[in-house]
Amino acid sequence: MQSVFRNAAIGLAATFASIMATGSDVNPPEQRWNAAVYGNHRYLVSVAKAADAVRVTLPWRRRDAHPESVETIVVGPDGKRVEHVWRQEITQASGTLVFAAAKAGTYAVYYQPYDQDGRSNYPTVKYRKPDEVDAAWQAAVAKRTHIPDAGVVGYEAVDDFDAYTDMERVADPAAMQKLRAGLQANVLQVFPEDRSHVIRMFDAIPQRWAERGPGGTLAMESAPAGFVSAQLGVWAANAPLQDVSVRFGDLTGPSGAVIPAAAWTSFSNGGTDYAGKPFVSRVDVPAGKVQALWVGADLDAGLPAGVYRGTLAVSAAGLPTHDVPVSLTVTGTPAKDHGDDEPANLTRLRWLNSRLAQDDSVTRPLKPVTRRNDKLSILGRDIELDSVGMPARIGSYFDERMTRLDDTSRALLAAPMRLIVEGPGGVRDMKATGRMAFTQPGPGKLQWRTEGRAGDVQQTVDATLEADGTLSYQIALTSPRAVDLSDIRFEVPLKLDAARYMLGLGRTGDTVPKQFDWQWNVEHNQDGLWIGDVNAGLELHLRDEHYSRPLNTNFYHQKPLVMPGSWDNGGKGGIRLRQDSDAYRVVAFSGPRHMQAGETLRYDIVMRVTPFKTIDPVAHFAERFFHKYGPLADIQAQGANVVNIHHATPINPWINYPFLTPDAMRAYVDEAHRRNMRVKIYDTVRELSNRSPELPMLESLGHEVISAGKGGGASWLQEHLDGDYIPAWYVPEIRDAAVINAGQSRWHNYYIEGLDWVARNVGIDGLYLDDVAYDRTTMKRVRKVLDARRPHALIDLHSANQYNPRDGYINSALLYMELFPYIDRLWFGEEFDYEGTSPNYWLTELSGIPYGLMGEMLQHDGNPWRGMVFGMTNRLGWSDGSDPRPLWKAWDAFGIEKAEMIGWWVHDAPVRTGRDDVLATSYVRDGQTMIAIASWAKTPVEVHLSIDWKALGIDGGKATFVAPAIDKFQAGREWRPGDAIEVAPGKGWLIVVK
């Protein structure tokens, strides 16, 4: 589990306990030496004869900016560190060392040693400062006229993955001088490279280029039906370059066969964004910097073998176009899936521009959006619009039990929602100036546009209702003349009986306050709230027109909320909650302002009507999770049938990059399916493993995919990236280092294609999402892809408690509520308090029930008694204390799969305790009922159950009350009808009544 700093040790222990306990043949990478002592890089040096001083010059061509400030360690043939080392001249190009060689033989010179401390999963790595040389020895050696030379044997890295490539060897001064001497003025300096020499440095020229010089042919090779990718390294040698772009031409091959220009794309100049919209990226190159322009072509399966030739053109503002000759050799049999089975070939770059599952279809169990005049309907909810397109009535058909829909709806609104303009003419509602115009691009979406006026202020509304209950409003307000306004506000009057619970705006889940005032603060990841009851509620957010999802889970302050200019209004805006006699009012105000003539203000609003779907307790209790990699026979023997495979496990080692061990994963999944078990994997987009072959290409895109930051973190990141990133989760045992992604980007397109690939080629049954960094747009695509490939795909969402200063005091339930229509289960999570919080908090923040979900518990293995009144247990395999098997056994003995769950929140619940701090949920089946009782009382209490025997279908005069013995839960006990039941603080009972 990698959600929070403070649980790093717990998560790591759980992860690697699973690896070691199963006798895995996937071990930490074999190292040639101890990197913790010596660092990751060395040169081997040969000394022919012992001497008290030998000299060697190492052609290391280092990319670190200040090698003179980093220690150098020399180790002799006997494995002992050499005491006397004089770092005579240290530059990026080379290092000249003089050292005492007590023996002939091979010496090792380690040149980037570091110290690592801090949290194991968020390490702080600092490179050691040079030791002081012995002054007397140095002075004596300096007087000599001759010092024998040692020979350079060669470079080695601690393992192959840590090794510097030829594209990371900085050009030496002589090579750079020669390169610059040959440059032509006012000419673009372009270095073509195929995908085998990935550009990794952006502030230095590699020795390979300095020796070769700019220009030359872009030579590539691919199979027919493959995707071929390549790079054009553009160097701003003397001055900045503006608006650099690539234009393609046809390539002509055997017998006039053509690879058309349209087959090519320049990823660096734009593409398709995460929402499916085309975009253009302007590429500017600062003076002295290198820009990799990544290009690619999708080849036709019927291309004749042979060499295809043509040109492509690189241009920059104010300079002549540079034509690059292109030679593409097509050879071999047609590639399968464009060559995607080999990630190292970078064929998957085309996934960045994918539109897979980018449509307006409907996913299970949602229903299409339908319209009858101004009444819109979706699963379990109706929305009636007024003449200006705002909700006038919202009705919910969800039953209080949340397991079914009613024939009649429950009203959520006490009156229509209103956008109000208050100015010189007083308070004015928006009045329609025309009829609503509806369009429906697909069954899952309905759009409408209206225009209106409030005094001089004109309004245009573009609104959308989607099948999941999301109502989006883009409201543009314009005044033809300058005007001073007292306020522009949005009022939501809720029925008093519906406005029961609330969370958000810096408040944790509880009953609604009688009044509350809130204002904007960029330090807080807060822009809205959820308010309502279990079976009818409203999620409301106020957004800027340029809203971009903030980072979350430890990183909010690196990319915080975009303050909505119109709503915030320079700190004058906010939200008021008021409980009046006729309604509970949510008022979003923006305060006084001056509108310029012709100025347009955007007031964007996103709402969601809850619940999203019914809960299914029968399926929930039947799907028994095991959260650890292990032998499937052992897992099945423990009663589990769904296995969550974390990252840092043998079949899924690299965080959020599950593509490098597909054979092992497939074998595991196939065995699970033979056992009628399901396997889900950890895979999200919040961070990305350094094992991703695409990482250098993504770095070349600036901050489109990789978040801006101050660098640091694990040694690999510091040695192979250019320093502008945020280090993320690190697994020291396998040296898996990740960087934080920027949020909404084309990497989401890649992610969707990747899920499709894994579902098709490996057969996974779903996903375990761990504090994800994507929004509803991507979540819908996830659901569609998995449903298309796997029957009954499962998605569960884990979150650490985000309500803390580091995460901007955002409620996890509110942060992820937009995803809830598309997931199947919650697992909340580290730092959630199961002991000191109220039943209302459990209901709204933990259980998922008001939104159509059920969940499980994590922190300190949860509270099993309180959990059972919400249908929650802890999760098997997560820790030694997480063991729901005794409860599973009790469920099976009772036959819980045949029971209907009737929660304590239902107004006519058949079993009641008569107390607000001791609650009862009933699991009712034919002739018997299991009653879950849990206490929130501070002291031991006695309760007398009030039972509707008719509703239970039991003869109360003949009823028996038996608490079966359940290990670590309760001792066996019996009562007679009417007996007092003693309940200990924080505990409870499971009582079977027959």
RAFENWO-V106530 format. One record per helix or strand. SS is the DSSP state (H for helix, E for strand). FROM is the first residue (numbers start at 1). LEN is the number of residues. Records with the same first field share a line. If there is no record, write none. Layout:
# RAFENWO-V106530
SS->FROM-LEN ; FROM-LEN
This chain:
# RAFENWO-V106530
H->5-17 ; 35-4 ; 67-3 ; 135-8 ; 160-3 ; 166-3 ; 173-9 ; 207-6 ; 254-3 ; 261-3 ; 267-3 ; 336-4 ; 343-3 ; 347-7 ; 556-3 ; 565-4 ; 617-6 ; 632-6 ; 662-13 ; 695-6 ; 715-6 ; 747-15 ; 776-14 ; 805-3 ; 812-11 ; 839-9 ; 849-3 ; 859-3 ; 864-5 ; 885-10 ; 896-3 ; 949-4 ; 956-3
E->39-1 ; 41-7 ; 51-8 ; 73-3 ; 81-1 ; 85-6 ; 95-7 ; 105-6 ; 112-1 ; 114-6 ; 122-6 ; 148-2 ; 151-7 ; 170-1 ; 189-6 ; 206-1 ; 218-5 ; 227-9 ; 241-1 ; 245-4 ; 251-2 ; 258-2 ; 264-3 ; 270-3 ; 278-3 ; 285-1 ; 290-9 ; 306-10 ; 322-9 ; 370-3 ; 375-4 ; 381-5 ; 391-8 ; 405-7 ; 413-1 ; 418-6 ; 426-4 ; 431-2 ; 437-6 ; 445-10 ; 457-10 ; 470-10 ; 483-12 ; 501-4 ; 507-5 ; 515-5 ; 528-6 ; 536-8 ; 574-6 ; 584-6 ; 593-3 ; 600-11 ; 625-2 ; 642-4 ; 649-1 ; 652-1 ; 678-5 ; 687-3 ; 706-1 ; 727-5 ; 736-6 ; 766-5 ; 794-6 ; 825-4 ; 855-3 ; 874-1 ; 876-1 ; 900-3 ; 911-2 ; 918-8 ; 928-8 ; 941-3 ; 946-2 ; 961-3 ; 966-1 ; 970-1 ; 973-3 ; 981-3 ; 988-6
